[in-house]
Each structure stands twice: as C-alpha cells, then as structure tokens.
C-alpha cells in the first residue's frame, strides 16, 4: 500500500477530505520521527511500539571476497508488534476487522 492509497483509505473511513487526512498523516509521522530522534519510545495500544536502537561500529566481512570491512555506527528504527495485531494479520478472521479484498 502506498502513502496515497493509505491516505485515501483513511479519508474514506473518517469522512475527512484527502488534504486534511494527508496533513494529519504527515503530522503523525513527524511526531513519531521526533520522538525516535530523542530516543523515546512511541507505543500505540493494540498495534505496537516504535523504538530506536544504537548499533556501534563493528567489523564485518564482504561475503563475495571475504575481506574484513568496517560497518559504520547507526541508529536503527524498529516496530515491535503487539500480539493483538499479529493475531489479526495472521488470522483468517482478519477480513471481519479490516477492508480486505
């Protein structure tokens, strides 16, 4: 699903205009991104928790040549789903909760 498709679906679900829904969605992403930059966790009940994790510089290997390389430090972003959303995504009853073709 693309961003446009998601915003159209949200707009249809809420009855809001596409423009208003797009602005709300962009604000939602800004809030989550800002919290992750500050190393805060963002928890959305019945969905999951967004968090960031620092990965220090480390040694690795180029699988093609076997040469030792240095992998730069990084901050990774992750989403840990709660069991409720996992159940919905794997359950055949998912169609009852969401509009799925």
N, CA, C and O atoms as CSV, one atom per row, in Angstrom:
chain,resi,resn,atom,element,x,y,z
A,1,UNK,N,N,0.849,-1.171,0.000
A,1,UNK,CA,C,0.000,0.000,0.000
A,1,UNK,C,C,0.896,1.236,0.000
A,1,UNK,O,O,1.816,1.347,0.811
A,2,UNK,N,N,0.626,2.140,-0.893
A,2,UNK,CA,C,1.399,3.377,-0.957
A,2,UNK,C,C,0.822,4.394,0.021
A,2,UNK,O,O,-0.264,4.206,0.569
A,3,UNK,N,N,1.571,5.472,0.227
A,3,UNK,CA,C,1.087,6.531,1.115
A,3,UNK,C,C,-0.233,7.085,0.593
A,3,UNK,O,O,-1.167,7.302,1.366
A,4,UNK,N,N,-0.314,7.314,-0.706
A,4,UNK,CA,C,-1.541,7.857,-1.293
A,4,UNK,C,C,-2.722,6.923,-1.054
A,4,UNK,O,O,-3.806,7.375,-0.685
A,5,UNK,N,N,-2.519,5.633,-1.262
A,5,UNK,CA,C,-3.591,4.664,-1.045
A,5,UNK,C,C,-4.015,4.639,0.422
A,5,UNK,O,O,-5.203,4.539,0.728
A,6,UNK,N,N,-3.041,4.729,1.324
A,6,UNK,CA,C,-3.354,4.734,2.747
A,6,UNK,C,C,-4.175,5.965,3.121
A,6,UNK,O,O,-5.151,5.869,3.865
A,7,UNK,N,N,-3.773,7.112,2.603
A,7,UNK,CA,C,-4.484,8.351,2.922
A,7,UNK,C,C,-5.892,8.320,2.331
A,7,UNK,O,O,-6.836,8.789,2.968
A,8,UNK,N,N,-6.044,7.778,1.132
A,8,UNK,CA,C,-7.377,7.648,0.547
A,8,UNK,C,C,-8.260,6.746,1.400
A,8,UNK,O,O,-9.430,7.056,1.624
A,9,UNK,N,N,-7.708,5.633,1.877
A,9,UNK,CA,C,-8.478,4.717,2.729
A,9,UNK,C,C,-8.849,5.388,4.047
A,9,UNK,O,O,-9.978,5.253,4.518
A,10,UNK,N,N,-7.908,6.106,4.637
A,10,UNK,CA,C,-8.198,6.808,5.895
A,10,UNK,C,C,-9.243,7.892,5.670
A,10,UNK,O,O,-10.123,8.093,6.507
A,11,UNK,N,N,-9.150,8.584,4.553
A,11,UNK,CA,C,-10.106,9.634,4.220
A,11,UNK,C,C,-11.507,9.047,4.049
A,11,UNK,O,O,-12.483,9.612,4.544
A,12,UNK,N,N,-11.606,7.932,3.360
A,12,UNK,CA,C,-12.898,7.261,3.190
A,12,UNK,C,C,-13.464,6.801,4.530
A,12,UNK,O,O,-14.663,6.929,4.779
A,13,UNK,N,N,-12.610,6.271,5.383
A,13,UNK,CA,C,-13.038,5.744,6.680
A,13,UNK,C,C,-13.533,6.853,7.604
A,13,UNK,O,O,-14.509,6.664,8.330
A,14,UNK,N,N,-12.867,8.007,7.584
A,14,UNK,CA,C,-13.206,9.082,8.518
A,14,UNK,C,C,-14.166,10.106,7.945
A,14,UNK,O,O,-14.815,10.834,8.696
A,15,UNK,N,N,-14.267,10.173,6.627
A,15,UNK,CA,C,-15.112,11.179,6.010
A,15,UNK,C,C,-14.434,12.531,5.867
A,15,UNK,O,O,-15.058,13.494,5.422
A,16,UNK,N,N,-13.169,12.614,6.238
A,16,UNK,CA,C,-12.406,13.854,6.107
A,16,UNK,C,C,-11.911,13.988,4.672
A,16,UNK,O,O,-11.881,13.014,3.921
A,17,UNK,N,N,-11.527,15.199,4.304
A,17,UNK,CA,C,-11.006,15.415,2.956
A,17,UNK,C,C,-9.624,14.788,2.827
A,17,UNK,O,O,-8.938,14.540,3.818
A,18,UNK,N,N,-9.232,14.539,1.576
A,18,UNK,CA,C,-7.907,13.981,1.323
A,18,UNK,C,C,-6.829,14.920,1.851
A,18,UNK,O,O,-5.856,14.466,2.452
A,19,UNK,N,N,-6.989,16.212,1.636
A,19,UNK,CA,C,-5.998,17.199,2.070
A,19,UNK,C,C,-5.846,17.189,3.592
A,19,UNK,O,O,-4.725,17.177,4.101
A,20,UNK,N,N,-6.965,17.193,4.319
A,20,UNK,CA,C,-6.906,17.182,5.785
A,20,UNK,C,C,-6.281,15.887,6.306
A,20,UNK,O,O,-5.482,15.901,7.243
A,21,UNK,N,N,-6.655,14.776,5.688
A,21,UNK,CA,C,-6.106,13.484,6.100
A,21,UNK,C,C,-4.605,13.428,5.828
A,21,UNK,O,O,-3.849,12.900,6.644
A,22,UNK,N,N,-4.169,13.964,4.695
A,22,UNK,CA,C,-2.750,13.994,4.350
A,22,UNK,C,C,-1.969,14.812,5.375
A,22,UNK,O,O,-0.898,14.390,5.811
A,23,UNK,N,N,-2.487,15.972,5.762
A,23,UNK,CA,C,-1.822,16.809,6.761
A,23,UNK,C,C,-1.740,16.092,8.112
A,23,UNK,O,O,-0.711,16.141,8.787
A,24,UNK,N,N,-2.825,15.431,8.495
A,24,UNK,CA,C,-2.839,14.688,9.758
A,24,UNK,C,C,-1.836,13.549,9.728
A,24,UNK,O,O,-1.116,13.323,10.700
A,25,UNK,N,N,-1.788,12.835,8.617
A,25,UNK,CA,C,-0.849,11.725,8.478
A,25,UNK,C,C,0.591,12.225,8.550
A,25,UNK,O,O,1.425,11.628,9.232
A,26,UNK,N,N,0.884,13.317,7.848
A,26,UNK,CA,C,2.238,13.882,7.888
A,26,UNK,C,C,2.608,14.316,9.300
A,26,UNK,O,O,3.742,14.105,9.730
A,27,UNK,N,N,1.665,14.922,10.033
A,27,UNK,CA,C,1.918,15.318,11.415
A,27,UNK,C,C,2.172,14.101,12.300
A,27,UNK,O,O,3.035,14.136,13.177
A,28,UNK,N,N,1.427,13.036,12.071
A,28,UNK,CA,C,1.599,11.793,12.819
A,28,UNK,C,C,3.017,11.247,12.627
A,28,UNK,O,O,3.670,10.850,13.593
A,29,UNK,N,N,3.485,11.229,11.389
A,29,UNK,CA,C,4.836,10.748,11.083
A,29,UNK,C,C,5.884,11.663,11.721
A,29,UNK,O,O,6.890,11.174,12.236
A,30,UNK,N,N,5.665,12.984,11.697
A,30,UNK,CA,C,6.607,13.921,12.312
A,30,UNK,C,C,6.727,13.684,13.806
A,30,UNK,O,O,7.828,13.726,14.354
A,31,UNK,N,N,5.603,13.436,14.472
A,31,UNK,CA,C,5.621,13.203,15.921
A,31,UNK,C,C,6.390,11.926,16.244
A,31,UNK,O,O,7.218,11.914,17.155
A,32,UNK,N,N,6.125,10.860,15.510
A,32,UNK,CA,C,6.833,9.600,15.754
A,32,UNK,C,C,8.323,9.764,15.473
A,32,UNK,O,O,9.152,9.320,16.266
A,33,UNK,N,N,8.673,10.396,14.353
A,33,UNK,CA,C,10.075,10.597,13.999
A,33,UNK,C,C,10.782,11.451,15.043
A,33,UNK,O,O,11.904,11.138,15.440
A,34,UNK,N,N,10.141,12.521,15.491
A,34,UNK,CA,C,10.729,13.382,16.516
A,34,UNK,C,C,10.987,12.642,17.814
A,34,UNK,O,O,12.023,12.830,18.452
A,35,UNK,N,N,10.050,11.807,18.199
A,35,UNK,CA,C,10.229,11.022,19.430
A,35,UNK,C,C,11.379,10.035,19.279
A,35,UNK,O,O,12.164,9.860,20.212
A,36,UNK,N,N,11.493,9.392,18.135
A,36,UNK,CA,C,12.573,8.427,17.920
A,36,UNK,C,C,13.928,9.112,17.880
A,36,UNK,O,O,14.916,8.548,18.351
A,37,UNK,N,N,13.993,10.321,17.324
A,37,UNK,CA,C,15.247,11.070,17.302
A,37,UNK,C,C,15.703,11.370,18.726
A,37,UNK,O,O,16.902,11.397,19.005
A,38,UNK,N,N,14.742,11.596,19.631
A,38,UNK,CA,C,15.064,11.877,21.030
A,38,UNK,C,C,15.190,10.596,21.858
A,38,UNK,O,O,15.248,10.657,23.086
A,39,UNK,N,N,15.233,9.440,21.194
A,39,UNK,CA,C,15.350,8.130,21.836
A,39,UNK,C,C,14.176,7.798,22.740
A,39,UNK,O,O,14.331,7.058,23.711
A,40,UNK,N,N,13.007,8.336,22.434
A,40,UNK,CA,C,11.787,7.969,23.147
A,40,UNK,C,C,11.127,6.805,22.421
A,40,UNK,O,O,11.350,6.595,21.229
A,41,UNK,N,N,10.315,6.057,23.151
A,41,UNK,CA,C,9.504,5.017,22.536
A,41,UNK,C,C,8.121,5.580,22.276
A,41,UNK,O,O,7.637,6.426,23.027
A,42,UNK,N,N,7.487,5.114,21.215
A,42,UNK,CA,C,6.125,5.510,20.895
A,42,UNK,C,C,5.282,4.249,20.890
A,42,UNK,O,O,5.476,3.368,20.052
A,43,UNK,N,N,4.347,4.161,21.824
A,43,UNK,CA,C,3.506,2.984,21.941
A,43,UNK,C,C,2.093,3.315,21.489
A,43,UNK,O,O,1.483,4.275,21.961
A,44,UNK,N,N,1.588,2.516,20.577
A,44,UNK,CA,C,0.209,2.643,20.112
A,44,UNK,C,C,-0.507,1.370,20.556
A,44,UNK,O,O,-0.229,0.288,20.039
A,45,UNK,N,N,-1.435,1.496,21.517
A,45,UNK,CA,C,-2.108,0.301,22.029
A,45,UNK,C,C,-2.764,-0.509,20.916
A,45,UNK,O,O,-3.317,0.050,19.969
A,46,UNK,N,N,-2.695,-1.819,21.041
A,46,UNK,CA,C,-3.259,-2.792,20.112
A,46,UNK,C,C,-2.592,-2.757,18.751
A,46,UNK,O,O,-3.101,-3.360,17.806
A,47,UNK,N,N,-1.452,-2.059,18.623
A,47,UNK,CA,C,-0.711,-2.035,17.365
A,47,UNK,C,C,0.740,-2.407,17.585
A,47,UNK,O,O,1.202,-3.428,17.075
A,48,UNK,N,N,1.478,-1.578,18.351
A,48,UNK,CA,C,2.879,-1.881,18.579
A,48,UNK,C,C,3.641,-0.711,19.158
A,48,UNK,O,O,3.071,0.336,19.467
A,49,UNK,N,N,4.949,-0.910,19.300
A,49,UNK,CA,C,5.830,0.107,19.869
A,49,UNK,C,C,6.946,0.406,18.890
A,49,UNK,O,O,7.667,-0.492,18.453
A,50,UNK,N,N,7.081,1.690,18.547
A,50,UNK,CA,C,8.193,2.161,17.731
A,50,UNK,C,C,9.338,2.506,18.674
A,50,UNK,O,O,9.117,3.136,19.708
A,51,UNK,N,N,10.544,2.106,18.334
A,51,UNK,CA,C,11.700,2.437,19.159
A,51,UNK,C,C,12.932,2.555,18.275
A,51,UNK,O,O,12.919,2.165,17.107
A,52,UNK,N,N,13.990,3.097,18.850
A,52,UNK,CA,C,15.256,3.176,18.126
A,52,UNK,C,C,16.322,2.481,18.961
A,52,UNK,O,O,16.219,2.400,20.185
A,53,UNK,N,N,17.332,1.987,18.288
A,53,UNK,CA,C,18.416,1.280,18.966
A,53,UNK,C,C,19.733,1.685,18.325
A,53,UNK,O,O,19.866,1.683,17.101
A,54,UNK,N,N,20.694,2.027,19.153
A,54,UNK,CA,C,22.025,2.400,18.690
A,54,UNK,C,C,22.819,1.140,18.389
A,54,UNK,O,O,22.843,0.214,19.200
A,55,UNK,N,N,23.464,1.095,17.241
A,55,UNK,CA,C,24.359,-0.007,16.883
A,55,UNK,C,C,25.750,0.582,16.689
A,55,UNK,O,O,25.961,1.378,15.775
A,56,UNK,N,N,26.691,0.204,17.529
A,56,UNK,CA,C,28.042,0.760,17.421
A,56,UNK,C,C,28.765,0.252,16.176
A,56,UNK,O,O,28.343,-0.714,15.540
A,57,UNK,N,N,29.860,0.924,15.848
A,57,UNK,CA,C,30.710,0.487,14.733
A,57,UNK,C,C,31.203,-0.917,15.015
A,57,UNK,O,O,31.520,-1.257,16.155
A,58,UNK,N,N,31.267,-1.733,13.970
A,58,UNK,CA,C,31.704,-3.116,14.162
A,58,UNK,C,C,32.399,-3.625,12.908
A,58,UNK,O,O,32.322,-3.018,11.840
A,59,UNK,N,N,33.061,-4.724,13.063
A,59,UNK,CA,C,33.744,-5.364,11.943
A,59,UNK,C,C,32.796,-6.360,11.287
A,59,UNK,O,O,32.009,-7.022,11.964
A,60,UNK,N,N,32.877,-6.461,9.966
A,60,UNK,CA,C,32.087,-7.414,9.212
A,60,UNK,C,C,32.916,-7.971,8.075
A,60,UNK,O,O,34.094,-7.646,7.932
A,61,UNK,N,N,32.301,-8.801,7.279
A,61,UNK,CA,C,33.002,-9.399,6.150
A,61,UNK,C,C,32.201,-9.193,4.876
A,61,UNK,O,O,30.975,-9.307,4.871
A,62,UNK,N,N,32.911,-8.886,3.793
A,62,UNK,CA,C,32.299,-8.832,2.475
A,62,UNK,C,C,32.064,-10.285,2.059
A,62,UNK,O,O,33.025,-11.042,1.923
A,63,UNK,N,N,30.813,-10.689,1.855
A,63,UNK,CA,C,30.560,-12.097,1.542
A,63,UNK,C,C,31.142,-12.556,0.208
A,63,UNK,O,O,31.397,-13.746,0.020
A,64,UNK,N,N,31.351,-11.636,-0.705
A,64,UNK,CA,C,31.902,-12.019,-2.007
A,64,UNK,C,C,33.402,-12.286,-1.948
A,64,UNK,O,O,33.897,-13.241,-2.545
A,65,UNK,N,N,34.120,-11.427,-1.217
A,65,UNK,CA,C,35.581,-11.527,-1.213
A,65,UNK,C,C,36.137,-12.055,0.102
A,65,UNK,O,O,37.289,-12.487,0.149
A,66,UNK,N,N,35.356,-12.030,1.155
A,66,UNK,CA,C,35.846,-12.448,2.460
A,66,UNK,C,C,36.659,-11.376,3.146
A,66,UNK,O,O,37.161,-11.590,4.250
A,67,UNK,N,N,36.801,-10.210,2.503
A,67,UNK,CA,C,37.580,-9.106,3.052
A,67,UNK,C,C,36.887,-8.534,4.301
A,67,UNK,O,O,35.664,-8.396,4.340
A,68,UNK,N,N,37.694,-8.206,5.316
A,68,UNK,CA,C,37.165,-7.581,6.524
A,68,UNK,C,C,36.849,-6.115,6.227
A,68,UNK,O,O,37.667,-5.394,5.656
A,69,UNK,N,N,35.648,-5.690,6.625
A,69,UNK,CA,C,35.238,-4.305,6.425
A,69,UNK,C,C,34.731,-3.739,7.744
A,69,UNK,O,O,34.371,-4.481,8.659
A,70,UNK,N,N,34.709,-2.419,7.825
A,70,UNK,CA,C,34.170,-1.751,8.999
A,70,UNK,C,C,32.757,-1.284,8.677
A,70,UNK,O,O,32.529,-0.569,7.701
A,71,UNK,N,N,31.820,-1.701,9.512
A,71,UNK,CA,C,30.431,-1.284,9.355
A,71,UNK,C,C,30.215,-0.098,10.271
A,71,UNK,O,O,30.468,-0.182,11.472
A,72,UNK,N,N,29.746,1.014,9.709
A,72,UNK,CA,C,29.598,2.262,10.460
A,72,UNK,C,C,28.525,2.135,11.543
A,72,UNK,O,O,27.607,1.321,11.447
A,73,UNK,N,N,28.672,2.967,12.575
A,73,UNK,CA,C,27.651,3.012,13.612
A,73,UNK,C,C,26.351,3.525,13.016
A,73,UNK,O,O,26.359,4.244,12.017
A,74,UNK,N,N,25.236,3.153,13.632
A,74,UNK,CA,C,23.947,3.592,13.111
A,74,UNK,C,C,22.887,3.514,14.201
A,74,UNK,O,O,23.060,2.843,15.218
A,75,UNK,N,N,21.808,4.203,13.967
A,75,UNK,CA,C,20.615,4.088,14.802
A,75,UNK,C,C,19.559,3.414,13.951
A,75,UNK,O,O,19.205,3.912,12.882
A,76,UNK,N,N,19.057,2.291,14.416
A,76,UNK,CA,C,18.029,1.596,13.659
A,76,UNK,C,C,16.679,1.882,14.290
A,76,UNK,O,O,16.571,2.064,15.503
A,77,UNK,N,N,15.673,1.919,13.469
A,77,UNK,CA,C,14.298,2.109,13.923
A,77,UNK,C,C,13.592,0.775,13.810
A,77,UNK,O,O,13.816,0.017,12.866
A,78,UNK,N,N,12.738,0.496,14.779
A,78,UNK,CA,C,12.021,-0.764,14.732
A,78,UNK,C,C,10.598,-0.598,15.217
A,78,UNK,O,O,10.278,0.327,15.964
A,79,UNK,N,N,9.754,-1.509,14.779
A,79,UNK,CA,C,8.384,-1.590,15.240
A,79,UNK,C,C,8.179,-2.986,15.792
A,79,UNK,O,O,8.318,-3.977,15.076
A,80,UNK,N,N,7.850,-3.056,17.058
A,80,UNK,CA,C,7.541,-4.346,17.676
A,80,UNK,C,C,6.026,-4.438,17.790
A,80,UNK,O,O,5.399,-3.684,18.534
A,81,UNK,N,N,5.454,-5.363,17.050
A,81,UNK,CA,C,4.011,-5.527,17.063
A,81,UNK,C,C,3.554,-6.162,18.366
A,81,UNK,O,O,4.260,-6.983,18.951
A,82,UNK,N,N,2.361,-5.772,18.815
A,82,UNK,CA,C,1.766,-6.449,19.964
A,82,UNK,C,C,1.057,-7.690,19.452
A,82,UNK,O,O,0.740,-7.789,18.267
A,83,UNK,N,N,0.811,-8.626,20.340
A,83,UNK,CA,C,0.243,-9.902,19.922
A,83,UNK,C,C,-1.132,-9.734,19.277
A,83,UNK,O,O,-1.509,-10.531,18.419
A,84,UNK,N,N,-1.886,-8.709,19.678
A,84,UNK,CA,C,-3.209,-8.489,19.094
A,84,UNK,C,C,-3.098,-8.215,17.596
A,84,UNK,O,O,-3.826,-8.815,16.805
A,85,UNK,N,N,-2.199,-7.318,17.197
A,85,UNK,CA,C,-2.067,-7.015,15.764
A,85,UNK,C,C,-1.476,-8.196,15.007
A,85,UNK,O,O,-1.833,-8.414,13.850
A,86,UNK,N,N,-0.585,-8.963,15.625
A,86,UNK,CA,C,-0.052,-10.161,14.980
A,86,UNK,C,C,-1.178,-11.157,14.721
A,86,UNK,O,O,-1.246,-11.784,13.664
A,87,UNK,N,N,-2.067,-11.288,15.722
A,87,UNK,CA,C,-3.178,-12.218,15.588
A,87,UNK,C,C,-4.084,-11.792,14.440
A,87,UNK,O,O,-4.527,-12.627,13.650
A,88,UNK,N,N,-4.358,-10.497,14.348
A,88,UNK,CA,C,-5.232,-10.021,13.275
A,88,UNK,C,C,-4.615,-10.256,11.908
A,88,UNK,O,O,-5.315,-10.627,10.965
A,89,UNK,N,N,-3.318,-10.045,11.792
A,89,UNK,CA,C,-2.662,-10.188,10.492
A,89,UNK,C,C,-2.521,-11.639,10.060
A,89,UNK,O,O,-2.440,-11.921,8.865
A,90,UNK,N,N,-2.490,-12.556,11.006
A,90,UNK,CA,C,-2.314,-13.958,10.651
A,90,UNK,C,C,-3.622,-14.739,10.716
A,90,UNK,O,O,-3.686,-15.874,10.245
A,91,UNK,N,N,-4.649,-14.154,11.283
A,91,UNK,CA,C,-5.912,-14.852,11.475
A,91,UNK,C,C,-6.773,-14.745,10.220
A,91,UNK,O,O,-6.797,-13.707,9.559
A,92,UNK,N,N,-7.467,-15.807,9.907
A,92,UNK,CA,C,-8.351,-15.785,8.747
A,92,UNK,C,C,-9.554,-14.875,8.974
A,92,UNK,O,O,-10.255,-14.535,8.021
A,93,UNK,N,N,-9.804,-14.478,10.214
A,93,UNK,CA,C,-10.909,-13.577,10.513
A,93,UNK,C,C,-10.538,-12.115,10.290
A,93,UNK,O,O,-11.321,-11.217,10.601
A,94,UNK,N,N,-9.361,-11.881,9.761
A,94,UNK,CA,C,-8.868,-10.518,9.527
A,94,UNK,C,C,-9.848,-9.701,8.696
A,94,UNK,O,O,-9.976,-8.494,8.901
A,95,UNK,N,N,-10.533,-10.340,7.770
A,95,UNK,CA,C,-11.456,-9.629,6.887
A,95,UNK,C,C,-12.616,-9.021,7.661
A,95,UNK,O,O,-13.227,-8.061,7.191
A,96,UNK,N,N,-12.933,-9.555,8.836
A,96,UNK,CA,C,-14.020,-9.004,9.638
A,96,UNK,C,C,-13.634,-7.666,10.246
A,96,UNK,O,O,-14.506,-6.841,10.517
A,97,UNK,N,N,-12.335,-7.435,10.468
A,97,UNK,CA,C,-11.871,-6.223,11.132
A,97,UNK,C,C,-11.427,-5.144,10.153
A,97,UNK,O,O,-11.491,-3.954,10.464
A,98,UNK,N,N,-10.981,-5.555,8.980
A,98,UNK,CA,C,-10.435,-4.617,8.013
A,98,UNK,C,C,-11.064,-4.839,6.663
A,98,UNK,O,O,-11.597,-5.913,6.384
A,99,UNK,N,N,-11.002,-3.824,5.822
A,99,UNK,CA,C,-11.488,-3.955,4.461
A,99,UNK,C,C,-10.409,-4.616,3.629
A,99,UNK,O,O,-9.474,-3.955,3.178
A,100,UNK,N,N,-10.533,-5.914,3.425
A,100,UNK,CA,C,-9.539,-6.661,2.667
A,100,UNK,C,C,-10.255,-7.309,1.495
A,100,UNK,O,O,-11.314,-7.915,1.658
A,101,UNK,N,N,-9.668,-7.178,0.315
A,101,UNK,CA,C,-10.269,-7.803,-0.879
A,101,UNK,C,C,-10.076,-9.297,-0.871
A,101,UNK,O,O,-10.516,-9.981,-1.795
